Amino acid sequence: MIKKSHPEAMDLFGYAESSEEEPLAAAASLTIEPSEVAVGGSTELSYEIRVRDGQPAHIRVEYGIDFVKARGKISRKAFLLSDKTVPGGSRLSGTRKHSWADLTTRRHYPGEHRIVLLVNGREAASASLMLTGSGGEQHA
């Protein structure tokens, strides 16, 4: 089971409202290079967002990774990219390097990992990455 953020609670903290009918991100894209990497390697995430026209908006941009766990379950972790107020119609873009090295607090397991771009808690774009075992071998 994937934990979902609660975008409806974002307005409690002063973030611009976003709904299915009127998304805050009028357009968004997310790319991952390379799209296949071994445990211990790194990838570069590139994103671009066009904020809907109108009033200035306080936005929080994050990327979330649906990590594959040891028993095949999925667990999402969100990482902050930006938190600011922007004029309506703005374009935001950027890159972020993500390391797939094991940490004392997180082990990485081979498999397909989904990465999502979150704008005020709502998914705006997504991409997938194949994580292989260290040295490139695939584990079941």
trRosetta pair geometry for C-beta under 8 A, 3 or more apart (Angstrom, degrees):
i j d omega theta_ij theta_ji phi_ij phi_ji
1 73 7.8 -16 23 -160 53 108
1 74 7.8 -156 68 62 18 90
2 66 6.2 -34 -117 -122 122 116
2 74 5.5 -25 -81 102 89 120
2 75 7.9 177 -121 -113 61 22
2 76 5.6 64 -161 -25 91 117
3 75 7.6 25 7 -149 105 61
3 76 5.6 -135 54 44 85 109
5 64 7.9 -142 -25 -73 120 148
5 78 7.1 43 -65 -51 130 151
5 118 6.7 67 22 -151 149 145
5 121 4.2 -138 116 -149 126 93
6 9 4.2 41 113 7 113 117
6 10 7.7 180 106 -31 66 73
6 121 6.4 -47 80 -168 30 149
7 10 5.4 -25 -164 -7 51 120
7 18 6.3 -73 175 70 129 102
7 120 6.0 78 -146 127 97 79
7 121 3.4 179 -92 97 72 117
7 122 4.7 39 -97 -54 155 84
8 11 7.2 -38 -179 14 45 104
9 12 5.3 -34 -174 16 64 122
9 13 7.5 46 141 -6 75 100
9 121 7.5 115 54 -67 80 171
10 13 6.1 -68 -165 42 44 101
10 15 4.0 -57 162 64 101 132
10 17 7.7 153 83 -105 104 44
10 18 7.5 5 64 25 145 98
10 60 7.1 -145 -143 28 120 122
10 120 4.7 106 169 -174 168 91
10 121 5.0 -151 -52 2 126 128
11 14 7.5 77 -166 -61 40 8
11 15 6.2 -100 -83 65 38 72
11 16 7.8 -27 -98 155 80 10
11 17 5.3 14 -80 -81 123 83
14 58 5.4 -10 133 77 87 162
15 58 5.1 -122 -119 99 46 97
15 59 6.6 84 -152 -109 97 30
15 60 5.8 -56 -109 -3 137 103
15 120 4.8 162 154 -127 133 109
15 121 8.0 117 99 -3 157 103
16 24 5.4 120 101 -115 118 129
16 55 7.9 170 -120 91 122 103
16 57 3.6 -19 -44 -153 156 97
16 58 5.6 157 -27 47 81 60
16 59 6.2 -26 25 -72 113 73
16 120 6.3 -102 66 -76 74 156
17 22 7.8 37 115 92 96 114
17 24 7.5 171 100 -66 35 107
17 120 8.0 170 -144 149 12 155
18 22 7.1 -141 -149 102 46 71
18 23 5.4 32 -167 -149 101 49
18 24 3.7 -67 -91 -18 117 101
18 25 7.5 28 -136 3 140 71
18 119 6.8 134 -84 109 170 95
18 120 5.0 134 6 78 132 132
18 121 7.8 168 56 58 123 83
18 122 5.2 -125 111 7 132 142
19 22 5.1 41 52 47 95 77
19 23 7.0 -117 69 -73 38 46
20 23 7.1 2 -140 -61 19 89
22 52 7.2 35 178 -102 81 171
23 26 6.9 159 88 -83 95 34
23 52 7.0 156 95 -49 57 123
23 119 7.7 81 176 77 98 127
23 122 6.6 -146 -135 112 97 149
23 124 7.1 139 176 -111 133 88
24 51 6.4 -29 164 -143 79 79
24 52 5.9 -115 -155 5 34 109
24 57 6.1 156 -152 -179 113 156
24 59 6.5 162 153 -106 142 112
24 119 5.4 -148 81 132 114 120
24 120 5.5 64 22 21 155 133
24 122 7.3 136 26 45 101 128
25 28 4.4 6 166 -42 136 121
25 49 5.1 -76 -130 -153 108 104
25 50 7.0 99 -166 64 65 51
25 51 6.7 -55 -106 -102 47 47
25 52 7.4 -79 -47 -32 2 82
25 119 4.4 126 -40 31 119 163
25 122 7.6 -159 15 87 109 109
25 124 4.0 18 61 -130 161 134
25 125 7.9 -108 140 -22 153 90
26 50 4.9 -60 63 101 100 97
26 51 6.7 60 3 141 96 14
26 52 4.5 131 -54 -86 102 62
26 53 7.3 43 -58 -13 150 69
27 48 7.9 -14 116 116 93 93
27 49 7.4 162 89 -155 57 41
27 50 4.4 25 48 36 94 113
28 47 7.2 -9 -170 -170 91 95
28 48 6.9 174 -148 91 49 56
28 49 4.7 2 -107 -108 92 74
28 50 7.3 -143 -65 24 56 64
28 117 5.7 -157 162 93 131 140
28 119 6.8 -144 -81 -25 151 133
28 124 3.7 40 39 145 165 113
28 125 4.2 -138 118 -29 101 113
29 47 6.8 172 88 -149 56 52
29 48 5.1 9 48 51 95 95
29 125 5.3 156 -127 -127 17 159
30 45 6.7 -17 -165 -168 93 97
30 46 7.3 156 -154 82 45 51
30 47 5.0 -6 -103 -103 74 87
30 63 7.4 136 -135 -118 136 112
30 115 6.7 -147 148 110 139 102
30 116 7.5 159 20 -155 169 26
30 117 4.5 -172 -63 -33 130 120
30 125 4.1 156 -3 113 101 120
30 126 6.4 3 54 -106 135 9
30 127 4.9 -140 106 -10 99 111
31 45 7.4 156 81 -156 47 49
31 46 4.8 -10 58 58 96 100
31 47 7.8 -175 22 -75 64 45
31 127 6.2 122 -119 -76 28 162
32 35 5.5 103 92 -100 100 65
32 43 5.3 7 -171 167 94 136
32 44 7.5 154 -154 77 48 46
32 45 5.7 -17 -101 -102 73 69
32 46 8.0 -168 -74 21 29 73
32 115 6.2 110 -66 42 134 146
32 127 4.9 178 -6 114 107 138
32 128 7.8 -122 30 83 144 21
32 129 5.1 -92 133 -74 158 111
33 43 6.4 155 78 -163 36 83
33 44 5.1 -17 63 57 91 95
33 46 7.3 23 4 -4 107 110
34 37 5.7 138 69 -63 99 89
34 43 6.4 -111 45 -116 51 92
35 127 7.7 -106 -120 163 100 113
35 128 7.4 53 -164 94 102 63
35 129 5.6 -143 -162 -118 53 66
35 130 6.7 49 139 16 74 85
36 129 7.0 171 -85 -170 34 70
36 130 4.4 -11 -111 65 86 103
36 131 7.9 -175 -153 -77 56 22
36 132 6.5 39 179 -19 96 111
37 41 4.0 -140 -178 86 106 133
37 42 7.1 -132 -163 56 153 12
37 43 5.4 -127 -25 -59 152 100
37 100 5.7 140 112 15 125 151
37 129 6.7 -10 19 176 99 118
37 130 7.8 147 24 83 53 59
37 131 6.3 -23 73 -114 76 63
37 132 7.2 -165 100 24 28 85
38 41 5.0 96 57 -14 68 119
38 100 7.6 165 100 94 37 134
38 131 7.5 96 -140 -167 18 63
38 132 4.9 -47 -101 75 66 93
38 133 6.7 -18 -148 95 91 30
38 134 5.5 97 165 -122 113 35
38 135 6.5 156 -154 23 149 21
38 136 5.3 -68 -81 -68 128 51
39 100 5.8 -122 -132 136 43 106
39 101 7.5 102 169 -114 67 33
39 102 6.7 28 176 -40 113 92
39 108 4.8 170 -125 89 103 120
39 109 8.0 14 -83 -91 131 12
39 110 7.0 -84 -38 -67 111 76
39 131 6.3 67 -66 176 72 106
39 132 7.2 -121 -11 89 74 46
39 133 6.2 -26 10 -154 114 31
39 134 4.7 -66 69 -59 98 78
40 100 6.5 -26 23 93 18 85
40 101 5.1 50 -127 -103 46 73
40 102 7.4 -26 -75 -1 71 79
40 134 5.2 59 -3 -114 127 102
41 99 7.9 -164 115 -150 30 58
41 100 5.4 7 65 49 63 116
41 101 7.9 159 22 -58 19 71
42 97 5.6 19 167 -180 129 98
42 98 6.3 169 -158 85 79 42
42 99 4.7 -37 -99 -102 102 56
42 100 6.3 -175 -90 8 41 80
42 101 7.7 -21 -66 -23 86 90
43 97 7.4 165 86 -153 37 57
43 98 5.4 -12 61 58 84 94
43 100 7.0 55 -6 -29 94 113
43 129 6.3 -65 -67 -129 169 151
44 95 5.6 -1 -179 -173 103 114
44 96 7.3 158 -156 79 59 35
44 97 5.5 -32 -100 -98 72 66
44 98 7.7 164 -97 16 22 74
45 63 6.0 27 151 -104 165 170
45 95 6.6 157 82 -157 51 58
45 96 4.9 -13 58 60 103 87
45 97 7.8 -179 17 -87 75 17
45 98 6.0 45 -16 -12 112 115
45 115 6.8 -129 -111 156 127 151
46 93 7.5 9 -178 -174 83 95
46 94 7.5 -164 -144 101 55 35
46 95 4.9 -21 -97 -100 73 86
47 61 7.5 166 113 175 150 130
47 63 7.2 -152 -50 -75 143 114
47 81 7.1 -10 43 -157 146 167
47 92 7.9 -2 113 113 98 89
47 93 6.5 -172 96 -143 56 57
47 94 6.1 -4 55 57 89 71
47 95 7.7 164 16 -89 68 39
47 96 7.9 5 3 7 108 101
47 117 5.3 139 -130 -111 132 136
47 125 7.1 163 -136 60 95 137
48 91 6.8 -7 -170 -174 93 97
48 92 7.2 165 -152 88 45 51
48 93 4.2 -5 -104 -101 77 100
49 61 6.7 -139 -7 -110 156 133
49 91 7.1 163 84 -155 50 51
49 92 4.6 -5 56 57 100 97
49 93 7.3 -179 20 -73 63 55
49 117 7.3 -166 -71 156 109 137
49 119 6.2 137 -136 -85 145 135
49 124 6.5 25 -114 135 107 158
50 89 7.4 -19 -177 -162 90 42
50 90 7.5 -179 -150 94 51 41
50 91 5.2 -21 -100 -101 73 78
51 57 5.8 -167 -170 44 134 134
51 59 6.8 -122 -105 -44 125 151
51 86 5.7 154 -9 95 162 125
51 87 7.9 147 77 93 137 44
51 88 6.3 -132 117 -143 108 40
51 89 6.4 -39 80 11 85 9
51 90 4.7 23 29 53 121 82
51 91 7.6 -145 10 -74 77 30
51 92 7.1 61 -32 -7 101 104
52 57 7.6 80 52 -36 85 152
52 88 6.5 -42 103 -153 59 92
52 89 7.5 -39 133 -66 25 48
53 88 5.0 67 -173 154 33 111
53 89 4.5 35 -106 -67 68 95
54 57 7.9 64 83 -46 95 107
54 88 4.0 -161 64 -131 43 155
54 89 7.6 141 16 -31 43 83
55 88 5.4 92 54 -47 21 125
56 85 5.5 41 160 171 116 101
56 86 6.5 -177 -155 93 79 30
56 87 5.2 -50 -99 -107 82 43
56 88 6.2 -103 -72 -27 30 74
57 85 6.8 -180 92 -149 30 65
57 86 6.1 -19 61 60 78 77
57 88 6.5 92 -16 -83 100 68
58 84 7.4 -129 -144 132 62 24
58 85 4.6 -33 -93 -91 69 83
59 82 7.3 24 103 106 96 101
59 83 7.5 -149 101 -135 50 41
59 84 6.8 -10 57 64 77 55
59 85 7.5 130 12 -107 69 33
59 86 6.2 -26 18 18 118 109
59 92 7.9 -144 86 -15 145 157
59 119 6.1 -25 -162 -165 116 88
59 120 5.8 -87 -139 -49 70 98
60 80 7.4 -63 -171 -131 93 92
60 82 7.4 -179 -150 94 36 57
60 83 4.8 8 -112 -109 77 86
60 118 7.9 -19 110 116 86 96
60 119 7.6 145 76 -160 53 41
60 120 5.7 106 44 -89 84 52
60 121 7.5 40 74 -32 115 70
61 80 7.8 93 83 -164 56 57
61 81 4.4 -59 109 70 97 111
61 82 4.3 20 43 50 112 93
61 83 7.5 -150 26 -65 65 49
61 92 6.7 -150 -47 116 159 150
61 117 7.2 -16 -165 -174 92 90
61 118 7.1 151 -157 83 43 61
61 119 5.7 -9 -104 -104 74 69
62 78 4.6 23 158 -177 141 107
62 79 6.1 152 -163 73 86 39
62 80 5.4 -48 -103 -101 89 40
62 81 5.9 175 -105 5 28 88
62 117 7.8 155 84 -161 45 45
62 118 4.4 -14 65 62 91 112
63 78 7.2 163 85 -151 32 63
63 79 5.5 -16 61 58 81 96
63 81 6.0 74 -15 -44 88 119
63 96 7.0 -163 10 56 141 144
63 98 8.0 -101 94 -67 141 137
63 115 6.0 5 178 -178 110 99
63 116 6.8 163 -158 82 61 45
63 117 5.8 -31 -104 -102 78 55
63 118 6.9 171 -99 14 22 85
64 76 5.0 11 176 -171 116 110
64 77 6.8 168 -151 82 69 34
64 78 4.5 -32 -93 -95 88 75
64 79 7.5 168 -87 15 38 69
64 115 7.1 164 83 -156 48 52
64 116 4.7 -10 57 58 98 97
64 118 5.5 60 -16 -27 109 123
65 76 6.8 161 80 -145 38 60
65 77 5.7 -12 55 56 89 84
65 79 7.5 27 -6 -5 100 110
65 98 7.6 143 -62 -168 141 154
65 113 5.9 3 -170 171 97 117
65 114 7.6 155 -155 84 48 48
65 115 5.3 -16 -102 -104 72 79
66 74 4.8 -2 178 -172 101 118
66 75 7.3 146 -158 67 54 25
66 76 5.1 -29 -96 -87 64 81
66 113 6.2 174 75 -163 68 64
66 114 4.3 15 35 55 123 93
66 115 7.6 -139 16 -70 76 35
66 116 7.5 60 -24 -9 98 103
67 74 6.9 145 72 -157 44 58
67 75 5.2 -28 61 66 98 81
67 76 7.3 163 11 -96 76 25
67 77 6.3 25 -14 5 120 105
67 106 7.5 -87 -138 -164 165 118
67 108 7.3 -107 -151 -121 109 68
67 109 7.7 97 170 33 87 90
67 113 6.3 0 -111 -129 40 113
68 72 6.8 -27 -166 -137 95 37
68 73 7.9 141 -158 77 50 34
68 74 6.5 -34 -98 -100 48 67
68 109 4.8 -111 103 80 97 105
68 110 7.4 -50 81 92 144 26
68 111 3.9 81 -60 65 174 132
68 112 7.3 102 -52 61 130 42
68 113 6.0 -108 -12 -82 93 81
68 131 7.3 -160 29 49 122 126
69 72 7.0 -34 69 44 73 14
69 73 4.6 -14 46 65 123 82
69 74 6.9 -158 -1 -84 94 15
69 75 5.5 66 -52 -3 117 111
69 109 6.5 73 178 18 11 142
70 107 7.3 36 -63 85 99 127
70 109 5.9 -179 -87 -72 43 147
72 111 7.6 144 -125 -89 66 164
74 114 8.0 11 -148 29 136 107
77 106 7.9 -33 -35 -108 163 148
78 118 6.4 -32 -132 25 120 150
79 96 7.6 166 116 150 130 156
79 98 7.7 162 36 -106 167 111
80 83 6.5 -29 -162 -32 119 108
81 94 6.4 157 -178 74 115 138
81 96 6.3 -107 -114 -44 98 143
82 92 6.6 -137 57 -173 165 143
82 94 7.2 143 -42 4 123 152
86 90 4.1 -91 160 30 121 162
86 92 6.8 -91 -88 -57 166 115
87 90 5.2 121 65 -52 70 106
100 108 5.4 85 -179 -116 83 171
100 131 6.2 -171 -158 -125 145 117
101 108 7.7 165 128 0 7 133
102 106 7.1 -154 -153 100 55 61
102 107 5.1 7 -135 -124 108 59
102 108 5.7 -127 -81 13 73 88
103 106 4.8 34 50 45 105 80
103 107 7.9 -134 47 -65 56 39
108 131 6.2 -113 167 175 115 151
109 131 7.4 97 96 98 36 131
109 139 7.6 -98 -168 77 76 127
110 131 5.3 -151 -128 106 46 82
110 132 5.4 25 -127 -143 113 27
110 133 5.0 -43 -57 -53 134 67
110 138 6.1 159 169 -149 153 57
110 139 4.7 136 30 43 138 92
111 130 7.6 -104 148 -147 20 63
111 131 6.2 -1 49 56 44 94
112 128 5.5 -3 -172 -175 103 121
112 129 7.3 150 -154 76 57 38
112 130 5.6 -33 -96 -99 67 67
112 131 7.7 170 -94 17 17 76
113 128 6.9 151 78 -158 43 68
113 129 5.1 -23 63 65 95 91
113 130 7.8 164 18 -98 76 18
113 131 5.6 44 -11 -14 118 115
114 126 6.1 -1 -177 -174 99 120
114 127 7.8 161 -156 86 58 32
114 128 5.3 -36 -102 -100 61 82
115 126 6.6 159 86 -155 49 68
115 127 5.4 -17 63 65 99 79
115 128 7.1 164 16 -99 78 28
115 129 6.3 37 -13 -4 118 110
116 123 4.8 -56 -171 -127 130 102
116 124 8.0 124 175 38 85 56
116 125 7.2 159 -157 86 58 45
116 126 4.5 -25 -103 -99 72 94
117 123 7.1 98 68 -157 54 58
117 124 4.9 -62 99 62 100 95
117 125 4.3 17 33 53 122 89
117 126 7.0 -145 12 -71 73 46
118 121 6.0 2 180 -120 114 15
118 122 6.6 142 -154 63 70 28
118 123 6.1 -42 -97 -90 68 46
118 124 6.9 143 -122 4 16 91
119 122 5.9 -34 67 63 72 84
119 124 4.5 45 2 -37 113 136
123 126 6.3 -2 -172 -51 119 108
132 136 5.5 18 119 -148 142 37
132 137 6.9 156 168 72 105 23
132 138 5.6 -67 -140 -86 93 66
133 136 7.1 -10 72 80 72 14
133 137 4.5 -34 67 77 124 74
133 138 6.2 176 3 -103 102 13
133 139 4.7 98 -63 -22 125 102
134 137 7.8 -5 72 36 43 85
